[in-house]
Amino acid sequence: MTSLDGLAPAAALFHSLADPVRLSIVQRLARGEARVVDLTRELGLAQSTVSKHLACLRGCKLIDYRAQGRQSFYFIATPELLDLLRSAEHLLAATDRAVALCPSYGAAADQPVGACAPERRARG
Protein backbone atom coordinates (compact mmCIF):
# COMPACT_ATOMS: atom_id res chain seq x y z
CA MET A 1 0.00 0.00 0.00
CA THR A 2 1.31 3.47 -0.88
CA SER A 3 1.44 6.15 1.82
CA LEU A 4 -0.13 9.53 1.17
CA ASP A 5 3.31 11.16 1.48
CA GLY A 6 4.56 8.94 -1.31
CA LEU A 7 1.82 10.28 -3.58
CA ALA A 8 2.76 13.94 -3.10
CA PRO A 9 5.07 14.11 -6.15
CA ALA A 10 2.38 12.62 -8.41
CA ALA A 11 -0.20 15.03 -6.99
CA ALA A 12 2.20 17.92 -7.62
CA LEU A 13 2.68 16.76 -11.22
CA PHE A 14 -1.04 16.71 -11.90
CA HIS A 15 -1.49 20.01 -10.09
CA SER A 16 1.16 21.59 -12.32
CA LEU A 17 -0.90 20.58 -15.36
CA ALA A 18 -4.30 21.44 -13.83
CA ASP A 19 -4.22 25.08 -14.89
CA PRO A 20 -5.82 25.60 -18.33
CA VAL A 21 -3.16 28.13 -19.34
CA ARG A 22 -0.28 25.81 -18.48
CA LEU A 23 -2.02 22.90 -20.15
CA SER A 24 -2.58 24.96 -23.32
CA ILE A 25 1.11 25.91 -23.34
CA VAL A 26 2.13 22.27 -22.94
CA GLN A 27 -0.28 21.20 -25.69
CA ARG A 28 1.16 23.86 -27.99
CA LEU A 29 4.75 22.84 -27.20
CA ALA A 30 3.80 19.23 -27.94
CA ARG A 31 3.59 20.36 -31.59
CA GLY A 32 7.11 21.86 -31.49
CA GLU A 33 9.22 24.48 -29.83
CA ALA A 34 8.04 28.08 -29.57
CA ARG A 35 9.14 31.49 -28.35
CA VAL A 36 7.17 33.56 -25.85
CA VAL A 37 6.01 35.83 -28.68
CA ASP A 38 4.73 32.79 -30.59
CA LEU A 39 2.82 31.53 -27.55
CA THR A 40 1.26 34.92 -26.79
CA ARG A 41 0.10 35.28 -30.38
CA GLU A 42 -1.19 31.74 -30.81
CA LEU A 43 -2.87 31.45 -27.40
CA GLY A 44 -4.11 35.04 -27.19
CA LEU A 45 -2.49 35.61 -23.81
CA ALA A 46 -0.48 38.46 -22.31
CA GLN A 47 3.30 38.14 -22.33
CA SER A 48 3.43 38.34 -18.52
CA THR A 49 0.90 35.49 -18.23
CA VAL A 50 2.83 33.26 -20.63
CA SER A 51 6.15 34.03 -18.93
CA LYS A 52 4.74 33.27 -15.47
CA HIS A 53 3.39 29.90 -16.58
CA LEU A 54 6.54 29.02 -18.51
CA ALA A 55 8.54 29.67 -15.33
CA CYS A 56 6.23 27.35 -13.40
CA LEU A 57 6.56 24.58 -15.99
CA ARG A 58 10.34 25.03 -16.10
CA GLY A 59 10.48 24.87 -12.30
CA CYS A 60 8.72 21.50 -12.52
CA LYS A 61 11.23 20.44 -15.22
CA LEU A 62 8.40 19.68 -17.62
CA ILE A 63 9.70 22.12 -20.22
CA ASP A 64 13.07 23.68 -20.98
CA TYR A 65 14.46 26.22 -23.40
CA ARG A 66 17.40 26.81 -25.67
CA ALA A 67 18.84 30.21 -26.35
CA GLN A 68 19.51 31.32 -29.90
CA GLY A 69 20.91 34.82 -29.98
CA ARG A 70 18.55 36.96 -27.91
CA GLN A 71 15.64 34.56 -28.31
CA SER A 72 14.58 31.61 -26.17
CA PHE A 73 12.87 28.62 -27.73
CA TYR A 74 10.79 26.54 -25.30
CA PHE A 75 10.20 22.82 -25.73
CA ILE A 76 8.91 19.74 -23.90
CA ALA A 77 11.77 18.49 -21.71
CA THR A 78 10.90 14.79 -21.74
CA PRO A 79 8.92 12.59 -24.12
CA GLU A 80 7.14 11.03 -21.10
CA LEU A 81 5.08 14.22 -20.78
CA LEU A 82 3.79 13.65 -24.32
CA ASP A 83 2.94 10.06 -23.34
CA LEU A 84 1.02 11.38 -20.32
CA LEU A 85 -0.96 13.80 -22.50
CA ARG A 86 -1.83 11.03 -24.96
CA SER A 87 -2.91 8.77 -22.11
CA ALA A 88 -5.08 11.56 -20.68
CA GLU A 89 -6.75 12.03 -24.08
CA HIS A 90 -7.47 8.29 -24.26
CA LEU A 91 -8.85 8.27 -20.71
CA LEU A 92 -11.11 11.25 -21.45
CA ALA A 93 -12.40 9.52 -24.57
CA ALA A 94 -12.93 6.22 -22.72
CA THR A 95 -14.98 7.96 -20.01
CA ASP A 96 -16.83 10.17 -22.48
CA ARG A 97 -15.27 13.17 -20.72
CA ALA A 98 -17.41 12.44 -17.62
CA VAL A 99 -14.88 14.23 -15.43
CA ALA A 100 -16.36 17.49 -16.75
CA LEU A 101 -19.51 16.62 -14.78
CA CYS A 102 -17.66 15.84 -11.56
CA PRO A 103 -19.19 17.89 -8.72
CA SER A 104 -15.74 18.58 -7.25
CA TYR A 105 -13.58 19.18 -10.31
CA GLY A 106 -15.92 19.54 -13.25
CA ALA A 107 -16.52 23.01 -14.60
CA ALA A 108 -19.07 24.85 -16.64
CA ALA A 109 -17.64 26.57 -19.69
CA ASP A 110 -17.71 29.95 -17.96
CA GLN A 111 -16.00 28.90 -14.71
CA PRO A 112 -12.22 29.01 -14.19
CA VAL A 113 -10.51 25.79 -13.20
CA GLY A 114 -7.09 24.85 -11.97
CA ALA A 115 -4.61 26.48 -9.66
CA CYS A 116 -5.76 30.01 -10.46
CA ALA A 117 -9.44 29.36 -9.79
CA PRO A 118 -11.01 30.77 -6.64
CA GLU A 119 -11.89 28.12 -4.08
CA ARG A 120 -15.40 26.83 -4.37
CA ARG A 121 -17.58 27.42 -1.35
CA ALA A 122 -19.90 24.72 -0.11
CA ARG A 123 -23.55 25.65 -0.54
CA GLY A 124 -25.51 25.05 2.57
N, C-alpha and C positions, 0 to 999 in steps of 0.2 A: 504494500500500500504506500502511496506517495504522500509525504507530509505537505501541508499547505505552504510551508516555507519553500519547499522544493519546487512549487509551482509558480513562485513569484517571477522568475525570469520569463516564463511563457506568458504569464498575465501581462507583464511589461511589454513584451513583443506585440501582443494583440492590442494593447492600449495604444502603442505607438502608431498603429495602423488604423485605429478607430476614428480618427478625425477625417472628415470627408476631404479636406484640403490636402492633408498629407497623403491620403489614399489616391487622390487624383494626380498628385505629383508622381507617386510611385507608378501608377498605371501609365502615365505619360512616359516616364523614364524606361519603362518596360519595352517601349517601342524604339528606344535609342537615346543616346546622350543629348543633353540640352543645356543651354545657358539660362541664366535667370531671365534675361530679356525674352527668350523663347517661351519660357514657362508663363511669364506674366501675360504675354500676348495670346498664347494658345488657351490658357485657362481663365483669362479675364480677371486676373487678380492683381492687387497692388504689389509693387516690388518688395515693400517691407513685409507683407504677408508671406510671399514666396520665400524670401530670405530667412524669415523666422522658422518656417516649417522645414526648409532645407537644413538649417542648423540642427533642428531636432532629429531629423532622420540621419544626419551625419553623426550626431552624438550617439545614436543607437547602432551605428556602423552598418546601417541598411543601405546607405548610398555613400558615394565618395565623389571626388572631382579630380580633374587634371587641369593644370594651368597651361594655357597656350597664349603666350604674350601676356596681355592684360585681361584676358578672358578666362573664365572658369567653365569647364564643361562637366556637368553632373551626370552620373551614371549609377546603375544598380551595382552594389558592391559584390554581391554573391548571387549565383544562379539559383540558390535555394529559395530566395525571396520570390523569384518568378514561379518556381514550383509551388510555393505556398499560395500565390495568387491564383494559379490555375486550379489548385485543389479547392480553394474557396469558391471559385466560379462553378465548379462541378457540384460542390455541396449545395450551393444556392439553387442550382438547377434541379438537383435531386429532391430538394425539399420544397420546390415550387416557391422559393423565396419567402417561406412562411415566417422567417425571422423578422420580416418587416411588420408582422402583426403581433409580435411579442409585446406583452404589456409593459415589460421592463425596458427593453432595448429597441423595440420597433419605433418607427417615427412616421408621422404624416409628412407629406411632401413639403409642408411649410414650416416644419420644426427642425431646429438645429440638432445635430447628433454629435457624439464624440467628445473629446476632451474639452472642447471650447463651449459646449452646451451648458446652459444653466442647469443646476440640479433640479430634478422634478420633485415637486412637493406632493405628498400623499393627500388625496382628497378624502375628507372625512365627514 
